[in-house]
Amino acid sequence: MTDLKVICFPGAPNLPIFAAIEKGWFADNGVAVALTTTPSSAFQAENLANGTFHIAGTAFDNVVAYREKQGAVVIDPVPDFFAFMGATQIELALVAAKDVITVAGLKGRSVALDALATGFAFVLYEMLARAGLTQEDVTMVAVGATPQRWESVRAGTHAATLTIEPFTSIARAQGFNVVETSTNIFAAYQGGSFAAKYSWARDNADAVKGFIRGYLAGLDWTLDPANRDEATKLLLANMDAIKPEVAPRVVANLVNPRSGLTPRGAFLPEGVATVLELRRRYGGGKANADPARYIDTSFYDDALKGA
């Protein structure tokens, strides 16, 4: 049994991991997974690079950013991060204060982000541009992961932020407005992925493949309609922020491949292209157009052969 330290952003997309731990599917594949949720993308990247964590569930754009020396923090030497499996298309919702009913209504207001030039920031920049606003029209503040950002909007510190489930449904239930979503403006978007350092993965290939097999078992179980009630209970047990009244909507969005988990953990070629185009447009043009610079599915392919 190999111990794996995994760090993910807090959110409903972690449900397949909860299931694989609960049902023993990671253990069946030779790995003992300890899951930690990250307070920010910078913390996640630094601690993946220094070996504190072995695998990260992270925005695909974060992999690109750190490979291109555009991360929220400087990591020297440049980490050999790569994405080995997809996770979500994900719906990023621009949740706004109750007095803001359009994206244009954010002019002159402050918006909370995880980091200003990684992850999902470029999705926000595109939303602003389509509403006729520039980045200078709003004040952007790096706050951290989704729970902290949502709390800053709920408390009135900032006027808006991007959220994922369950925080989108929580915000709606409390009367906050969703003024735009990524699913409305993009045909496809590669939101989440699983990443590691290639140097570590190469030396621990069996552990990577064991993680992949265990995760896919948890994913298949999560997406099976026959397990919907049990999956909802498991999510509630692992995420105190979710209340029973919003849980059905959270799970419905999660199992919808347009707004949540990607069947079989596949990468979405059009979604990957969207991420790279946004980084080219808003990140200084340094993203390589070839996804092979950031993605290696050989571990995934080998895991499926041996399943």
ABEGO torsion letter per residue (X at the ends): XBBBBBBBBBEAAAAAAAAAAAAGAAAAAGBBBBBBBBABAAAAAAAAAAGABABBBBBAAAAAAAAAGABABBBOBBBBBBBABBABAEBBBBBBBAABABAAAABGBBBBBABAABEAAAAAAAAAAAAGBBAAABBBBBAEBAAAAAAAAAAGABABBBBBOAAAAAAAAAGBBBABBAAAABABBBABBBBBBAAAAAAAAAAAAAAAAAAAAAAAAAABAAAAAAAAAAAAAABAABBAAAAAAAAAAAABAAABBBBGGBBBAAAAAAAAAAAAAAAGGABBABAAAABBAAAAAAAAAAX
